[in-house]
């Protein structure tokens, strides 16, 4: 998503050129290029698919809406498996129109996970609940903190359900470091994503994620927390930013790799040494 | 602020007409009308000043900036006392430019409160730390949860420092109800404010607070939490909303009183019975 202006082959070429060892993919561009074609493209390039984004939106109250959401999530699991990633990131969904019941919405997510967890496991895929910033609680994700995400995940086996730690969503939360430790102890850090916090936020607050190093978040501090929690998986940089999308995608990817080297991994290679990707 | 399009005398008239028993004032319109003139106006009308907004912005690192902030907060305390309110709401401040140190900023707030608390007490004024929504953590307030606000407040006597509970800022937080209970047990709920959460958020996310009943927040639920915590003080409706500001202020105030009756206090009078204002 950081460089959605690139076609799938351009993305793969740019990753190879910059020695970026893996890429997190989103379902829409994968569908546009074709799941099998994408899988072959990345496999032939030796590029890891770190995660697939995203499943979720599991808070509907009406039976048809719930059935459609479960169907869609099963397809997402299948796509993840086809792409060769073991992790499907979940954005769990906001409040249904007119509802004010956060607790009820969170319980419906748990109900859905009970169905989707075993299905994912049977495909070799883990679900990774992403705690989204509280500013998305109404319309996008009623899971607003890592504590809430873990409260949900821990009802299920860790190889079925874990969490996504994204700096953009949790950086303000002084309890997040101990929740990362809790997640690590349970083997539930299934994804780790970086974006920086820059202000002012744009209207709708979706596409204002800052380039690494441009904002208020100490990336090295958060990498330290997941390191200390035993996380050895990939680190994704996921920026939704109109300004970055308007630029040349290869330049943006090169800049992102350079920022990663400067702000996250100063003593490693440009995009992380061994252990930073699988 | 909900009806900032009204002049101070228009505001007082409109409150009397609607039997609104009290009003929370902001420093800028008070200064424009004059502190003494405002104090006389509301006193002669028999209208309570529920709180003064706002002090705060206590996170500067440079000595001049810190000294200026403390001076300004002492003036705010004096203004609150002159207006006859016992509560000064604090918006504590964001990160200084270029800083990524949330913890350090929070500690500087504590340092400032150690100076301002006794000064406020000597004027019969209590400081009320407002936990602001995490989307303001970088540029407005590094105190993002009631738990953090109470961690700060509890370093000082309750008659010096408490908290402001504002539904807009805390509604997403599943730990807020128990923090309200904690605040009530300590006699530290110094202000209670209502605004509804509506989406999409506007650019800059400052002026998108929804009219009561228009959004995702169950107002009665939150009133229940402060009631259960023993809170008997006033309930303020504080809406920053370009749409409301563009309308006739008296109409907006009447609508707000009606929404309050419908969504907050269905069995009381239009704007709350005895005990809802002091």
Interface residues (C-beta under 8 A of the other chain):
Chain A: X95 X99 X100 X101 X102 X103 X133 X134 X135 X137 X138 X139 X142 X144 X145 X147 X148 X171 X172 X173 X174 X175 X197 X199 X200 X201 X202 X203 X204 X205 X215 X216 X217 X218 X221
Chain B: X95 X99 X100 X101 X102 X103 X133 X134 X135 X137 X138 X139 X142 X144 X145 X147 X148 X171 X172 X173 X174 X175 X197 X199 X200 X201 X202 X203 X204 X205 X215 X216 X217 X218 X221
